[in-house]
Every structure is written in C-alpha cells, then in structure tokens.
C-alpha cells in the first residue's frame, strides 16, 4: 500500500501535488513514487503504460506537459 506523500514537487517553476495522478500528452497516467532520481535529483514517477521508473524531469521532457488526472492510487500497478 502506498503512503501519502507530504511535500509538493516543483520543476521548472511548476508545482505538482504528489498525491495526484497526472496525464501526459499521449494519454498515459503517471504517479509519483517515494524515491528521488539519483541522476537529476527530481522525484521518480511510474506510468500506467509500463513498469519503469522515470524522473519527473524526463517525464516532462519526453511526454509533457502533464495535467491533473485524479488521485494517486493507493496500490502500485498490478502488472509490475
């Protein structure tokens, strides 16, 4: 079970509620994880499309912009 995340995430001047899910431009839904990416020091995110972790910076760079899409699920993806 995922615990609620306390702090917001800020990247490129935009603040993200880490307890929300976000939809990318392709329609995939992203969720914040409770780990920081070691390469770029932004929060890791997981996607409804696959089981890989990507940093917030990479998600925005490759699939952004992100728009709110409900709440972060309480459980991880079933397929992972």
RARADA-V350449 format. One record per backbone hydrogen bond with DSSP energy under -1.0 kcal/mol. CO is the residue of the C=O (numbers start at 0). NH is the residue of the N-H. Records with the same first field share a line. If there is no record, write none. Layout:
CO->NH ; NH
This chain:
8->15
10->13
13->10
15->8
16->19
18->71
20->68
21->29
22->66
23->26
27->23
28->47
29->21
30->45
34->43
36->40
41->36
42->55
43->32
44->53
45->30
53->44
54->58
55->59
56->60
57->61
58->62
59->63
62->24
66->22
69->20
73->1
